[in-house]
């Protein structure tokens, strides 16, 4: 029998000081102007508010204010002369009640120009602060979930709606269930639909379907080399991400159309009066075939991870559509080490800016013993049902990032009894038994962490798109993971096993991603690398994170040096609150020399919060561990 190390994850129900120093962002010059990336997307900026130091305000006249702006424009290169005529004029408008000065440029500046102007003004020692005079809008308190015109949405797709406890009767069910397990995607569509993002789906490929955008399918690739797995006549990889079937005669399994179902959950066309809806309906799916007849090999999947994220793979043309998000609803036994082929491939994908979302597995076991679920750097997703309970099959443990709708199969998300339509995740599929036939929609047998992961991948696509629209810099994969966990909805009751920070909440995650003023996203620490020059006032709080691989030992987290007094609060898997009330560990000695050492730390993200007891200055922070 052929070795099959990887199969789809659908539940088929029948030291330190000597190392380089990284300095914290936000030095004095950065604090003197309001970067336009913290504001909503704008067609341009032509009004600026300049606040001068109190001791120079009296000396400033409209003419000298205009002169300051003009000098800054010239120094920034924006107002370079054309035949001796300035290209950007400046007009004084008025003095504000606070004493600040309002000026207007003769044309709108784009975001790069506006930042350059304000940065130049910030170098003027007389200037206390400079900011764009942007339009504010009323904050709507009437946003409601969007109900698209897709005819099967309301009847079946509980998993796209808010988990607010609304009673829902799904499909042919006669009983209603309180929906506390939904992803809240329908609320998130008020903010984003995923436009401009690419989600790579490493799976069985996809089939033609009227409710799927298959425009990138020919640009995808089939990474399966072995002809017995691919179903082709000869060994070798071929262009295109089409699913030609994955039936397994050895196990008497028909073709699953697994990739088609996953792709639909991520990006099924929505509000098109056809079928159902996807989490990020305007995202593009790049299908990459890695699972064929009876499964797929780890070696092929690792190459596909590299290629899908924009890396080079010998013998395969460059990927013209590198993914910002990757979904892998697949897995097998064995813990994932950082130096393994999976570990290195995923680290490479992360370094290229690709968030890697994986299914935790369906063995009702600790996910730390499964790959790629336990790989460092992944977003590892467990499954819940409509009631918000952990699905009975879902893997669990400290390596889980968060949970998402995967389907509970049985009534009330139980572990047995009657199977119900509310127990499945509903999406696109195909009627073929071995080769593709007619497009269709389906639920059973689609329940599993395979179904949970693409909900999260779709949410990440919404976050990436919304942040791009807001002209904010892209989040790193670590920041994406933190935004997901810090915005997750609390479980309706304590799960019977640990399955992460909560249930994914698409709307809250997008809000967290586009809040340019927030400082809730932690600064990542690298193993053994010091961050210096931390300063703040009493009560100020700074947040950091460190990603600890499985089987690492002696996690040492500490602050040192400088003046003042800080406390250090540590928590695994979620952020400790400012006063450390929910911290797993704490160090609250007088002064700044705080330290927490954990002999056998759980794998995953550890959060460190530094809170000022008194004003503090020039404090350093470092996290280190002994790698496995």
Secondary structure by P-SEA (a helix, b strand, c coil): cccccccccccccccccccbbbbbcccaaaaaccccccccccccccbbbbbccccccccccaaaaaaaaaaaaaaacccccccccccbbbbbcccccccbbbbbccccccaaaaaaaaaaaaacccccccccbbbbbcccccccccccccccccccccccccccccccccccccccccccccccccccccccccccbbbbbcccccccccccccccccccccccccccccccccccccccccccccccccccccccaaaaaaaaacccccccccccccccccbbbbbbbccccccccaaaaaaaaaaaacccccccccccccccbbbbccccbbbbccccaaaaaaaaaaaabbbbbbbcccccccccccccccccccbbbbbbcccccccccccccccccccccccccccccccccccccccbbbbbbbccccccccccccccccccaaaaaaaaaaaaaaaaaaaaaaccccccaaaaaaaaaaaccccccccccccccccccaaaaaaaaacccccccccccccccccccccccccbbbbbbbbbccccccccccccccbbbbbbbbbcccccccccccccccccccccccccccccccccbbbbbbbbcccccbbbbbbbbbcc
